[in-house]
Amino acid sequence: MKLIFKPVDKQQILNQLQKIAPRYNTQVRKHDTGDGHFIFVKSRIKISEKLSDNVYSIHVWGANEEDLSFLKQVWGEPSQVLKERLTPIEFANELADFPSADNLSKSEIIQTLDMTEKEYNQFERLIQRTARRPNASIEMKRAFELLKKAR
């Protein structure tokens, strides 16, 4: 999910980010352009300070419920919580982790992953193309097999 926080004291943002960084075994970095700092954990989470119209905000991408609970302790309730779309590999992994994955129907997958039929169809097409490649990952091949059975 994506979270947006509106910190009360903009002077404390860098200090707060420096306290958060060790939790993710990384460090705070300065943006290449403009003011602000960010924390980036590859394939996991990104936390970035933003300034727009003289209003500071903190944007968090890739957060889960545990991150939300932790970050609430720093910045309070987020002003926005947005559902992020799964990546194809995340979709494939979620699909494989379902109990009785071999017996799922298309509607069960859509309902469980809280997605639209259009999103499901996009993932199905993408995974179908990806799984047919000679260098396709095991996860994509497994997801392709599960999706064929779910029709």
BALUMSE-876455 format. One record per residue: residue in three letters; y, x, z of N, C-alpha, C, O in turn. Coordinates in pm, 1 decimal, always signed. Layout:
 resn      nyy      nxx      nzz     cayy     caxx     cazz      cyy      cxx      czz      oyy      oxx      ozz
  ALA        Y        X        Z        Y        X        Z        Y        X        Z        Y        X        Z
...
This chain:
 resn      nyy      nxx      nzz     cayy     caxx     cazz      cyy      cxx      czz      oyy      oxx      ozz
  MET   -117.1    +83.8     +0.0     +0.0     +0.0     +0.0   +123.0    +88.1     +0.0   +117.4   +205.4    +36.7
  LYS   +232.2    +30.8    -41.0   +359.7   +101.3    -37.4   +443.2    +41.2    +74.2   +451.2    -80.9    +88.2
  LEU   +505.3   +127.5   +153.5   +589.0    +85.0   +265.4   +730.1   +135.7   +243.0   +749.5   +245.4   +190.5
  ILE   +826.9    +57.9   +281.7   +965.9   +102.9   +278.1  +1026.2    +78.8   +415.7  +1027.8    -33.6   +465.9
  PHE  +1075.7   +186.4   +475.4  +1138.6   +180.2   +607.1  +1287.6   +204.6   +591.2  +1330.5   +277.3   +501.6
  LYS  +1365.4   +143.9   +677.9  +1510.1   +166.6   +683.5  +1539.0   +231.7   +818.7  +1561.7   +161.6   +917.3
  PRO  +1538.4   +364.1   +824.0  +1560.2   +431.3   +953.2  +1698.4   +402.7  +1011.1  +1797.1   +391.6   +938.4
  VAL  +1702.9   +391.3  +1142.3  +1827.6   +358.5  +1212.2  +1919.8   +479.4  +1214.7  +2039.0   +466.6  +1186.7
  ASP  +1866.8   +595.9  +1247.5  +1948.1   +716.7  +1260.2  +1913.2   +813.1  +1147.2  +1812.8   +884.0  +1154.1
  LYS  +1996.0   +815.3  +1043.8  +1967.3   +900.0   +927.5  +1972.0  +1048.7   +961.6  +1914.4  +1130.3   +889.6
  GLN  +2039.1  +1084.4  +1069.4  +2046.2  +1224.3  +1110.1  +1911.1  +1275.8  +1161.1  +1887.2  +1396.6  +1162.2
  GLN  +1824.3  +1185.7  +1202.5  +1695.7  +1224.2  +1259.3  +1582.0  +1227.8  +1156.7  +1469.7  +1264.4  +1191.4
  ILE  +1608.8  +1190.8  +1031.7  +1501.4  +1178.9   +932.7  +1424.8  +1309.6   +914.8  +1301.8  +1309.5   +919.1
  LEU  +1494.5  +1420.2   +894.8  +1425.4  +1548.4   +875.0  +1340.8  +1583.2   +996.5  +1226.4  +1626.5   +982.3
  ASN  +1395.7  +1564.9  +1114.9  +1321.6  +1592.8  +1237.8  +1196.6  +1504.5  +1247.3  +1089.4  +1551.5  +1285.5
  GLN  +1211.6  +1376.4  +1212.0  +1097.6  +1284.7  +1216.7   +991.3  +1324.5  +1114.6   +872.1  +1320.8  +1145.0
  LEU  +1033.3  +1362.5   +993.8   +937.8  +1406.8   +892.9   +863.7  +1532.4   +938.5   +744.1  +1547.0   +913.0
  GLN   +935.0  +1623.3  +1006.0   +871.8  +1744.9  +1055.7   +768.7  +1715.7  +1164.2   +672.2  +1790.5  +1180.0
  LYS   +788.5  +1607.9  +1238.8   +689.9  +1568.0  +1339.6   +569.0  +1499.1  +1274.8   +458.2  +1506.8  +1327.7
  ILE   +589.4  +1432.1  +1161.3   +481.9  +1360.5  +1091.3   +393.6  +1456.3  +1012.0   +272.1  +1437.2  +1006.7
  ALA   +451.3  +1558.1   +950.7   +379.3  +1648.1   +860.4   +250.6  +1706.9   +920.0   +149.5  +1710.9   +849.8
  PRO   +249.5  +1752.2  +1045.0   +124.5  +1808.6  +1099.0     +9.3  +1708.3  +1103.3   -106.9  +1747.8  +1093.6
  ARG    +39.4  +1581.4  +1117.5    -66.2  +1480.3  +1118.3   -145.3  +1482.9   +987.9   -265.3  +1455.6   +987.2
  TYR    -78.1  +1515.7   +877.8   -141.6  +1519.4   +746.2   -170.1  +1662.4   +699.1   -200.1  +1685.0   +581.8
  ASN   -160.4  +1758.4   +791.4   -187.8  +1899.0   +761.9   -107.4  +1950.6   +642.5   -161.4  +2015.4   +552.9
  THR    +20.4  +1920.8   +643.2   +108.4  +1965.5   +535.5   +243.8  +1997.3   +595.0   +258.2  +2003.7   +717.1
  GLN   +343.3  +2017.4   +509.9   +477.0  +2046.4   +558.2   +580.2  +1967.1   +478.6   +550.7  +1912.6   +372.2
  VAL   +700.4  +1962.0   +531.9   +810.4  +1890.5   +469.2   +871.0  +1981.1   +362.2   +891.2  +2100.6   +383.8
  ARG   +899.0  +1922.1   +247.6   +961.1  +1997.0   +138.7  +1090.9  +1927.4    +97.9  +1106.6  +1806.7   +115.9
  LYS  +1182.8  +2005.6    +43.1  +1310.6  +1951.8     -3.5  +1294.5  +1905.0   -147.9  +1228.1  +1970.3   -228.4
  HIS  +1356.4  +1790.4   -179.6  +1355.4  +1741.3   -317.3  +1419.7  +1845.5   -409.4  +1514.8  +1913.3   -370.5
  ASP  +1367.2  +1857.5   -531.3  +1423.2  +1952.4   -628.4  +1564.4  +1912.9   -670.1  +1650.5  +1998.3   -690.7
  THR  +1586.4  +1784.4   -682.0  +1717.8  +1736.1   -722.6  +1774.1  +1645.3   -613.8  +1701.9  +1563.0   -557.5
  GLY  +1899.2  +1660.0   -585.5  +1963.8  +1573.6   -487.3  +1923.7  +1605.9   -344.8  +1850.4  +1701.2   -318.2
  ASP  +1973.7  +1524.3   -254.8  +1943.3  +1541.8   -112.9  +1810.5  +1475.7    -80.4  +1758.5  +1394.6   -157.0
  GLY  +1758.8  +1511.5    +31.8  +1638.7  +1444.9    +80.3  +1519.2  +1537.7    +87.5  +1519.2  +1647.9    +32.5
  HIS  +1417.9  +1489.9   +156.8  +1294.8  +1565.5   +180.1  +1175.5  +1475.7   +154.7  +1189.5  +1354.0   +142.6
  PHE  +1057.3  +1536.6   +146.6   +936.6  +1458.2   +127.2   +816.4  +1528.9   +186.4   +817.8  +1649.7   +210.0
  ILE   +711.3  +1449.6   +209.9   +580.1  +1499.3   +251.9   +483.3  +1449.4   +146.3   +482.8  +1331.3   +111.6
  PHE   +401.8  +1540.0    +95.9   +305.3  +1500.8     -6.8   +168.6  +1555.0    +31.8   +152.9  +1674.5    +56.9
  VAL    +70.5  +1466.9    +36.3    -67.4  +1506.9    +60.9   -144.9  +1467.6    -64.0   -163.9  +1349.0    -91.1
  LYS   -188.8  +1565.3   -138.8   -253.3  +1541.0   -268.0   -365.4  +1438.7   -255.7   -450.0  +1447.1   -166.7
  SER   -364.0  +1342.3   -346.3   -464.5  +1235.6   -354.6   -473.0  +1154.2   -226.5   -578.6  +1098.8   -195.6
  ARG   -364.4  +1146.1   -151.9   -370.7  +1071.7    -26.7   -244.4   +989.9     -1.7   -246.3   +867.3    -12.2
  ILE   -136.0  +1057.0    +31.0    -16.0   +985.2    +71.9   +108.0  +1065.8    +34.1   +105.1  +1188.8    +30.9
  LYS   +216.1   +994.9     +5.8   +344.6  +1059.1    -18.7   +448.9   +983.4    +62.4   +455.5   +860.5    +58.4
  ILE   +530.3  +1058.7   +136.0   +638.0  +1003.3   +217.0   +766.0  +1069.6   +169.1   +775.9  +1192.3   +169.3
  SER   +864.1   +990.2   +128.1   +984.0  +1047.7    +69.4  +1109.9   +980.2   +122.6  +1115.9   +858.1   +137.6
  GLU  +1208.7  +1061.9   +150.4  +1340.4  +1014.7   +192.7  +1420.9   +983.5    +67.0  +1423.9  +1063.8    -26.3
  LYS  +1485.9   +867.8    +64.0  +1565.4   +827.1    -52.6  +1705.3   +787.8     -7.8  +1724.1   +734.5   +101.5
  LEU  +1802.6   +814.7    -93.2  +1939.9   +772.5    -69.8  +1983.0   +692.4   -191.1  +1982.9   +743.5   -303.1
  SER  +2019.6   +567.2   -169.1  +2063.8   +481.0   -277.7  +2180.1   +396.5   -226.6  +2166.6   +324.9   -127.3
  ASP  +2293.5   +405.1   -294.4  +2413.4   +331.0   -254.3  +2449.8   +359.0   -108.6  +2482.7   +267.0    -33.7
  ASN  +2443.9   +485.6    -69.0  +2476.1   +530.9    +67.0  +2386.8   +469.6   +174.4  +2425.0   +465.2   +291.3
  VAL  +2268.3   +422.4   +136.1  +2171.6   +368.5   +231.6  +2046.0   +455.1   +225.1  +1986.3   +472.2   +118.8
  TYR  +2007.4   +508.8   +339.1  +1886.2   +589.7   +346.7  +1764.3   +500.6   +366.5  +1769.3   +400.2   +437.6
  SER  +1656.1   +539.0   +302.7  +1529.7   +469.1   +323.3  +1416.5   +570.2   +312.8  +1433.0   +679.1   +257.9
  ILE  +1303.1   +532.4   +365.6  +1182.3   +613.8   +358.7  +1081.0   +534.3   +278.0  +1049.0   +420.8   +313.2
  HIS  +1030.1   +593.0   +169.6   +928.9   +529.1    +85.7   +795.7   +599.4   +110.1   +787.4   +722.2   +108.9
  VAL   +693.0   +520.1   +132.0   +559.9   +573.7   +159.8   +463.4   +513.7    +58.3   +450.6   +391.5    +50.3
  TRP   +396.0   +597.3    -18.9   +295.9   +551.5   -115.3   +157.5   +592.7    -67.2   +141.4   +699.8     -8.8
  GLY    +58.9   +509.4    -91.1    -79.2   +541.5    -56.9   -113.7   +521.5    +89.4   -211.5   +578.0   +138.3
  ALA    -35.4   +442.5   +159.3    -58.7   +421.2   +302.9   -173.0   +323.0   +326.1   -194.1   +230.4   +247.8
  ASN   -245.3   +344.9   +433.8   -345.6   +247.6   +476.9   -298.9   +189.7   +611.4   -191.2   +223.5   +660.4
  GLU   -380.1   +103.8   +669.0   -340.5    +37.5   +794.9   -315.9   +137.6   +907.7   -224.8   +119.1   +988.4
  GLU   -396.4   +243.1   +913.2   -379.5   +345.3  +1016.7   -244.7   +415.9  +1000.7   -175.2   +441.3  +1099.1
  ASP   -208.6   +447.3   +876.6    -78.8   +509.8   +851.0    +34.5   +416.1   +890.3   +133.1   +458.2   +950.8
  LEU    +19.5   +289.3   +855.4   +121.3   +189.7   +890.2   +143.6   +186.4  +1041.0   +257.7   +188.6  +1087.0
  SER    +35.3   +181.1  +1117.9    +47.4   +179.0  +1264.8   +118.3   +303.8  +1316.6   +205.4   +295.4  +1403.2
  PHE    +80.2   +419.3  +1262.8   +141.4   +545.0  +1306.1   +290.1   +549.4  +1270.7   +373.3   +583.7  +1354.8
  LEU   +323.2   +515.1  +1146.9   +462.2   +524.6  +1101.2   +552.6   +420.5  +1165.9   +673.5   +441.7  +1176.3
  LYS   +495.9   +308.8  +1209.3   +574.8   +209.8  +1283.6   +628.1   +269.9  +1412.9   +736.8   +234.4  +1458.5
  GLN   +550.8   +361.7  +1472.1   +593.7   +425.8  +1596.0   +716.3   +513.7  +1572.9   +794.7   +537.3  +1664.8
  VAL   +732.3   +561.9  +1449.9   +844.6   +649.0  +1417.4   +966.0   +568.4  +1371.1  +1077.0   +590.2  +1419.7
  TRP   +945.4   +475.2  +1277.2  +1055.8   +404.0  +1215.1  +1058.0   +254.1  +1241.7  +1144.1   +184.7  +1187.5
  GLY   +968.8   +202.5  +1321.3   +965.9    +59.1  +1346.7   +900.6    -16.3  +1232.0   +828.4    +42.1  +1151.2
  GLU   +926.3   -145.6  +1225.4   +867.4   -229.1  +1120.3   +925.3   -191.4   +983.7  +1046.1   -171.6   +971.1
  PRO   +839.8   -181.2   +881.7   +893.0   -153.1   +748.3   +971.9   -272.9   +695.7   +940.8   -387.7   +727.2
  SER  +1073.5   -244.7   +615.9  +1151.1   -353.9   +557.7  +1072.4   -419.7   +444.4  +1095.3   -536.4   +412.5
  GLN   +979.8   -345.4   +383.6   +894.2   -400.4   +278.8   +754.5   -339.3   +288.0   +738.9   -221.0   +318.2
  VAL   +653.9   -421.9   +261.6   +515.9   -376.5   +248.8   +467.0   -431.1   +115.6   +456.3   -552.4    +97.6
  LEU   +437.6   -342.3    +23.5   +397.0   -382.0   -110.3   +254.2   -337.2   -136.5   +215.1   -226.0   -100.8
  LYS   +178.6   -422.6   -197.7    +40.9   -388.8   -231.1    +42.2   -298.5   -354.0   +101.3   -332.5   -456.5
  GLU    -22.9   -184.4   -343.0    -34.4    -95.1   -457.2   -161.8   -125.5   -533.0   -262.1   -166.7   -474.8
  ARG   -156.9   -105.3   -659.2   -272.9   -126.6   -742.9   -369.2     -9.5   -728.1   -326.4   +105.4   -716.6
  LEU   -497.4    -37.9   -728.3   -598.2    +66.6   -719.8   -596.9   +152.8   -845.1   -566.2   +104.1   -953.9
  THR   -629.8   +280.2   -830.4   -652.2   +364.2   -947.0   -792.7   +333.1   -997.9   -872.7   +276.0   -923.7
  PRO   -824.8   +368.8  -1121.2   -959.9   +342.5  -1171.4  -1070.2   +405.7  -1086.3  -1174.3   +343.6  -1064.7
  ILE  -1049.2   +526.6  -1038.4  -1152.7   +590.9   -955.9  -1163.9   +521.9   -820.3  -1273.7   +510.7   -765.9
  GLU  -1050.6   +475.2   -764.3  -1055.1   +400.0   -638.7  -1130.1   +268.7   -659.0  -1210.4   +228.3   -574.8
  PHE  -1103.4   +202.8   -770.9  -1174.3    +79.4   -803.5  -1324.2   +106.1   -813.2  -1404.5    +31.4   -757.2
  ALA  -1362.0   +212.1   -883.9  -1503.2   +247.6   -899.1  -1568.2   +275.4   -763.9  -1680.0   +230.8   -738.2
  ASN  -1498.8   +348.3   -678.2  -1553.0   +380.0   -545.4  -1564.4   +255.9   -457.7  -1663.7   +239.1   -387.0
  GLU  -1463.5   +168.8   -461.7  -1468.0    +43.4   -384.7  -1586.3    -41.4   -430.2  -1658.8    -98.3   -348.4
  LEU  -1604.4    -48.8   -559.7  -1712.8   -126.8   -617.0  -1848.2    -74.0   -570.3  -1936.3   -151.6   -533.3
  ALA  -1864.0    +55.3   -572.3  -1990.7   +116.4   -530.5  -2015.9    +99.9   -381.0  -2130.9   +100.2   -337.2
  ASP  -1909.3    +85.6   -302.4  -1923.4    +73.1   -156.8  -1955.8    -68.6   -110.4  -1986.9    -89.5     +6.9
  PHE  -1949.0   -165.8   -200.9  -1981.9   -303.0   -162.8  -2126.2   -312.1   -116.3  -2214.0   -248.0   -174.1
  PRO  -2152.3   -391.7    -11.7  -2291.5   -419.4    +22.9  -2352.7   -502.1    -90.7  -2286.8   -590.2   -145.9
  SER  -2474.5   -474.6   -124.4  -2543.8   -544.1   -233.7  -2463.8   -538.2   -363.6  -2450.5   -638.4   -433.7
  ALA  -2411.4   -421.2   -394.6  -2326.3   -403.6   -511.8  -2396.2   -444.1   -641.5  -2331.0   -488.7   -735.9
  ASP  -2527.0   -428.9   -646.1  -2601.3   -462.1   -767.9  -2606.6   -612.1   -794.9  -2639.3   -653.2   -906.2
  ASN  -2575.6   -693.1   -696.6  -2587.3   -838.4   -710.7  -2452.8   -910.7   -709.0  -2448.9  -1031.9   -687.7
  LEU  -2344.9   -840.3   -730.5  -2212.4   -901.9   -725.3  -2178.3   -974.2   -854.7  -2218.9   -933.5   -963.6
  SER  -2103.8  -1081.0   -840.2  -2053.1  -1150.9   -957.8  -1908.4  -1106.6   -980.4  -1844.4  -1049.4   -892.1
  LYS  -1859.9  -1134.3  -1098.7  -1721.6  -1101.1  -1132.9  -1625.8  -1168.0  -1034.5  -1532.4  -1103.8   -986.6
  SER  -1647.1  -1294.0  -1004.1  -1556.9  -1365.3   -913.2  -1561.0  -1306.9   -772.1  -1458.7  -1304.7   -703.6
  GLU  -1676.7  -1260.1   -727.8  -1686.4  -1197.6   -595.1  -1606.7  -1067.8   -591.2  -1540.4  -1038.3   -491.7
  ILE  -1613.0   -991.2   -698.0  -1538.0   -865.0   -703.4  -1388.6   -894.0   -701.7  -1313.7   -830.3   -627.6
  ILE  -1345.2   -989.4   -782.5  -1203.9  -1025.4   -789.4  -1153.6  -1073.2   -653.1  -1045.6  -1034.1   -608.8
  GLN  -1231.6  -1156.6   -588.4  -1190.7  -1210.5   -459.0  -1189.4  -1101.9   -351.6  -1094.6  -1093.6   -273.4
  THR  -1292.0  -1019.8   -346.9  -1301.7   -917.5   -243.2  -1192.2   -812.4   -256.3  -1136.0   -768.2   -156.1
  LEU  -1162.0   -772.7   -378.2  -1058.9   -670.7   -398.7   -919.2   -730.4   -414.1   -822.9   -658.2   -440.2
  ASP   -908.5   -863.7   -397.8   -780.1   -932.6   -400.9   -700.4   -895.0   -526.3   -588.3   -844.8   -518.3
  MET   -761.5   -920.7   -641.4   -697.5   -888.3   -768.3   -701.2  -1008.2   -860.7   -769.9  -1106.6   -833.4
  THR   -628.6   -999.9   -968.0   -630.1  -1106.5  -1067.0   -740.3  -1078.5  -1169.2   -792.8   -967.5  -1177.9
  GLU   -773.2  -1180.5  -1245.0   -874.3  -1162.2  -1349.8   -822.7  -1064.3  -1455.5   -899.8   -986.7  -1511.9
  LYS   -694.8  -1068.6  -1481.2   -635.0   -975.8  -1578.0   -652.8   -831.2  -1531.6   -689.5   -744.7  -1611.0
  GLU   -626.9   -804.6  -1402.4   -645.4   -669.4  -1348.3   -791.3   -627.2  -1358.3   -821.6   -514.0  -1395.8
  TYR   -881.4   -719.1  -1324.3  -1024.8   -691.4  -1333.9  -1060.9   -652.3  -1477.2  -1130.0   -552.8  -1499.3
  ASN  -1014.2   -730.4  -1573.9  -1046.3   -703.9  -1714.5   -991.6   -568.6  -1760.1  -1056.1   -499.1  -1838.6
  GLN   -874.0   -531.2  -1711.9   -816.8   -400.4  -1745.6   -904.5   -287.7  -1690.5   -932.5   -190.5  -1760.6
  PHE   -947.5   -301.3  -1564.9  -1035.3   -200.1  -1506.3  -1168.0   -193.8  -1582.5  -1220.8    -85.6  -1608.4
  GLU  -1220.2   -309.7  -1617.4  -1348.1   -314.2  -1687.8  -1338.8   -239.7  -1821.2  -1426.9   -160.3  -1854.4
  ARG  -1232.3   -265.3  -1897.4  -1215.4   -196.9  -2026.9  -1199.0    -46.7  -2007.5  -1260.4    +32.4  -2079.2
  LEU  -1116.8     -7.3  -1911.5  -1091.7   +134.1  -1887.4  -1218.9   +205.8  -1842.3  -1250.6   +314.6  -1890.4
  ILE  -1290.3   +144.0  -1750.4  -1413.5   +206.5  -1700.3  -1518.5   +212.6  -1810.7  -1593.5   +309.9  -1819.3
  GLN  -1524.5   +111.4  -1893.8  -1619.5   +111.3  -2005.0  -1591.4   +230.0  -2098.2  -1683.5   +301.7  -2137.5
  ARG  -1465.7   +250.0  -2132.7  -1429.7   +363.5  -2220.6  -1458.0   +496.4  -2152.8  -1512.4   +587.9  -2214.6
  THR  -1421.2   +507.0  -2026.1  -1437.2   +632.3  -1953.0  -1584.4   +666.2  -1932.2  -1623.7   +782.1  -1945.9
  ALA  -1665.6   +567.0  -1899.5  -1807.3   +591.2  -1869.3  -1885.6   +637.3  -1991.5  -1990.8   +699.7  -1977.2
  ARG  -1837.2   +608.1  -2109.4  -1907.7   +647.5  -2231.9  -1881.7   +791.2  -2273.0  -1948.6   +843.6  -2362.0
  ARG  -1786.5   +854.0  -2209.8  -1756.4   +994.4  -2242.2  -1867.6  +1083.7  -2188.3  -1927.6  +1053.0  -2085.3
  PRO  -1895.0  +1193.1  -2256.9  -2000.7  +1284.4  -2210.5  -1970.8  +1347.1  -2074.0  -2062.7  +1378.6  -1998.3
  ASN  -1842.4  +1364.8  -2043.1  -1805.5  +1427.4  -1915.6  -1766.2  +1325.2  -1808.7  -1699.3  +1360.4  -1711.5
  ALA  -1806.5  +1200.3  -1825.5  -1772.2  +1094.8  -1729.6  -1830.8  +1124.9  -1592.2  -1941.5  +1177.4  -1580.2
  SER  -1754.9  +1090.7  -1490.0  -1801.7  +1114.1  -1352.9  -1914.4  +1016.8  -1317.3  -1930.2   +911.8  -1379.7
  ILE  -1990.1  +1053.7  -1218.0  -2100.3   +968.9  -1169.9  -2045.1   +835.3  -1120.9  -2106.5   +730.7  -1142.3
  GLU  -1927.9   +839.0  -1054.5  -1866.4   +717.6  -1002.0  -1833.6   +619.1  -1113.4  -1855.9   +498.8  -1100.1
  MET  -1780.0   +672.3  -1224.4  -1744.5   +585.1  -1336.7  -1869.9   +528.4  -1404.0  -1871.6   +411.9  -1443.6
  LYS  -1972.1   +608.5  -1416.8  -2096.3   +558.7  -1477.7  -2158.5   +450.2  -1390.2  -2206.3   +348.7  -1440.8
  ARG  -2157.6   +472.2  -1259.6  -2211.8   +372.9  -1166.0  -2129.5   +243.4  -1170.8  -2185.7   +133.9  -1173.0
  ALA  -1998.0   +256.4  -1172.5  -1911.3   +138.6  -1179.8  -1936.1    +61.9  -1309.7  -1938.0    -61.1  -1309.4
  PHE  -1954.8   +132.6  -1419.0  -1982.3    +68.7  -1547.7  -2110.8    -13.9  -1540.3  -2115.5   -127.0  -1588.6
  GLU  -2213.2    +42.5  -1480.4  -2341.1    -30.1  -1465.7  -2323.2   -154.4  -1378.8  -2377.2   -260.4  -1410.5
  LEU  -2248.8   -142.4  -1271.1  -2225.3   -255.7  -1181.6  -2145.2   -365.5  -1251.1  -2172.5   -484.2  -1232.9
  LEU  -2046.3   -325.3  -1330.7  -1965.0   -423.8  -1401.4  -2045.2   -495.4  -1511.0  -2023.2   -613.7  -1537.2
  LYS  -2137.4   -423.5  -1574.1  -2222.6   -488.8  -1674.0  -2308.3   -596.8  -1609.6  -2328.8   -703.2  -1668.1
  LYS  -2358.2   -570.3  -1490.3  -2440.7   -668.3  -1418.6  -2358.8   -786.5  -1365.9  -2412.3   -895.7  -1346.6
  ALA  -2229.4   -764.6  -1342.7  -2145.2   -866.9  -1279.5  -2094.1   -972.1  -1377.2  -2028.7  -1067.1  -1334.1
  ARG  -2119.7   -959.9  -1500.0  -2065.6  -1055.0  -1599.2  -2115.0  -1194.5  -1580.3  -2077.7  -1284.0  -1656.1
